[in-house]
């Protein structure tokens, strides 16, 4: 007699996408939904998929996933007025020159690096994205390592690895989270004065408070050493 698969609860199913048996970081937000909300999400996804099969817009499916992701994370964060890292619109330090004359340095938490300059997390060479996802807890506890990316690096020489988010889009087009080409275009158009020689990226799986206390002064000095007037932060 064939083995019968064990019964799986709705809670187990929705949790399985977040580093579980069905690990898919595109849908890890489902762990922050209630069982009822998860059922409503699946119903909306099925309905959108049926519309596509009948000739509807495929973006309907994407929009359903996006809207439910926003709802899941909004509930997870709680009251936005009490969010500990909430900032006003006022810069912490006011710009001393117009943006058209300023030198900008790019810093992202996207996990990008230049081909041939792998940061080798935990001393491991050529770690796969899948393994990075399975070791996310270790990344959270590890020290952040900056990877320098010269601003003229060709796109096909840029790699990415990050256990905390689905990197497919960032691997196909780094500009979605590492907007070097866009910044270079702004420089060419005169909207920005210039760019620092290097952009920097790291695996942003470390607590914000720890980043601020441990690395803030050193990374700020790194920007100053390159003559940067401001740093564009791209959090993932």
Secondary structure, 3 states (H helix, E strand, C coil): CCCCCCCCCHHHHHHCCCCCCCCCHHHHHHHHCCHHHHHHHHHHHHHHHHHHHCCCCCHHHHHHHHHHHHHHHHHHHCCHHHCCCCCCCCCCCCCCCCHHHCEEEEEECECEEECCCCCCHHHCCCCCHHHHHHCHHHHHHCCCCCEEEECCCCHHHEEECCCCCCCHHHHHCHHHCCCHHHHHHHHHHCCCCEECCEEEECECCCCHHHHHHHHHHHHHHHHHHCCCCEEEEECC
